[in-house]
């Protein structure tokens, strides 16, 4: 939301982040951005959501689905979403990612997870 827009504006105005400090070809930066977001905002936070009892209380909503279907991948407690987004924002700040990279990542992530849950029900 507003915090996310503010982070993108701040990193651009301050030229803060790895992508401002080291110049790589655009395709390498995009690849690194997608990998970093997946590692930090998906894998790492998902690991913590399962291991930290406070975080698990929010994440359990996702696992409470009795019938896995196309909505399972989007069923999350708002607190779960906030925690995931906080980790994503951390990655965005560290790398100084442009908003386009974040949007590409979100689109890819949605389709990958949608297809993953779709395969589970077939």
Buried (B, 14 or more C-beta within 10 A) or exposed (E): EEEBEEBBEEBBEEEBBBBEEEEEEEEEBBEBBBEBBBEBBBEBBBEBBEEEEEBBEBBEBBEEEEEEEEEBBEBBBEBBEEBBBEBBBBBBBBBBBBBEBBEBBEEEBEEEBBEEBBEEEE
